Each structure stands twice: as C-alpha cells, then as structure tokens.
Amino acid sequence: MIDGYGETPRVHGEWLGFFARVAVLAGLLPLLSGEAKVEEPIDQDIDRFASHLLLLWRKDPELSKVAPPQIIANVSAHTKVYGVCIDIIANQVRFEVGGTSYCPGTNTIFVVVGQLRPLYDLFGAAAIGYALAHEYGHYIQAKLQIKGDTKLLELQADCLAGAILGQNSAAVGIRQADVAAIAQSAYAVGDPTHGTGDQRSFAVYSGLGQSSELTCSLTDMAKLANNQVRDPRFGSLSSLRTAGGTPAPYAPRGPHLRSISGSLGP
C-alpha cells in the first residue's frame, strides 16, 4: 500500500513513523525509497523465527484448531497483491504491500526485509522477532475474532508478541539481555493511535510474564491505555534499564508467563 500512485512506498501501519525516525538517526534514509540488499544474517534470523512461529502454532491448544498463517518473506515493498489484501484510501485502491504486515483476507504475513533492516541494525535479531511476533498477534486476533478499538488491538498485539517471544526463547536466540531491546523497539514505535512508547513496552513485558497485574485481554489493555497500571515499572522505559543504560536483569520467561492463547486471560 502506498500513499499515492508513483510516490514512495509507506511502511504499513505502526512501522511508518518508526522507520522514518530510525533511518534518519542511522543514516539509512535511502532504505525507505528502495529495497536494501538482503544479507544472509537477517535472512537467517527471519527464516528461523518464521519457522518457530509455525511450531508454536502447532503446540498451542487453541491456535492449532485454526489454520496457521502463511509467511511470505523477502517480498518487495512494491510487490502488488490483487484481491482481498488491498487498502482503499481516499477512494483509491492500493495494491502494493508497502511493508511488513498481516493480511487477514489471505491469512498471510508479508515480510519486507529492506524495511526491517533499520530495526535489525539497531536492536538485532530480538527486534526482528518482535516485529514478526506483533504481526502474528494480529493473526491471532483475526482467527479468534477479537474485535475492539484500534489502540487496544495494537497494544494487545504487542502483549501477544511478548507471550510469543517468551515461549522457548532460547530456540530463536532470545537472550536475557535482548528483553530490553524488545521493549526499546516497542517504545520507539509509540504513537497516539497505537499507544505511547511506555504503554507499548509495558504491553510486551506483560506478555513476557513480567507483570502479575495484566494479561493480554482487551480489558487489561484498556487499563494500560488509560494509564491505570499500578506496577512501579510502568511509566518510563528507563525504569526497565539500569542507571548505566544496560539492560535490566529481567529473564525472558517471566514468573507469570502463560501459553500464547492463555495470555489472553480466562
């Protein structure tokens, strides 16, 4: 999907503002107007995590009852999909993928490597895991027919991403030090329609099982969206890091970690 025919492809949904900011900070602005050269490490990380998502689908008692998503990697932002995966903006039909996204019409997660590269360069494989897990969260919402306000659904997708990343994290190379990078990724893509950076990072931590207060239910996400969380760690991403800026010692598998579908609450 693009903003207008012949214009620069936009990153789908919540990734737009983040990639623009990261590209400027990292000197990677050309990536937003063209595809980056695919390098083997990021390709391997995406393949490994995509395979892991399908294994998690098979093991989850609720998700295994519905069809798994198909994951198409290494597509171009300019790739055109004719059919149900279209956007209609200002009465014009947009066929281009635009960026990493989930299409409920075909149950497909499209992965645009060139536009994930800034995230990967800054935060490593854990951030790629977060981006794909967030889209997988949208798959779960579609399959379980969860509907609600856009902001709550986005926070829930972040929370589900945390639950996904907490399942056998060692299998995809998610280390203890990576947890803060995941939260930092969520913090960086905060915006009024998807939640603030603090809200998004705490949603990820809740999904990881770090909070005794919140599940990934829409009811709990409403508490988070309204800043009604009592946990003293909520309110500033810096509270999740040590004074020296290094990752705080929170294990990926928190004490309240549930299964992916179980993280949605009773």
ABEGO torsion letter per residue (X at the ends): XBABBGBBBBBBEAAAAAAAAAAAAAGAAAAAABBBBBBAAAAAAAAAAAAAAAAAAAABAAAAABBBBBBBBGBBAABBBBEABBBBBGGBBBABAGBBBBBAAAGBBBBBAAAAAAAAAAAEAAAAAAAAAAAAAAAAAAAAGBBEBAAAAAAAAAAAAAAAAABGAAAAGBBAAAAAAAAAAAAAABBAAAEBAAAAAAAAAAAAGABAABBABAAAAAAAAAGABABAABGBAAAABBAAGBBBBBBABBAABBBAAAAAEX
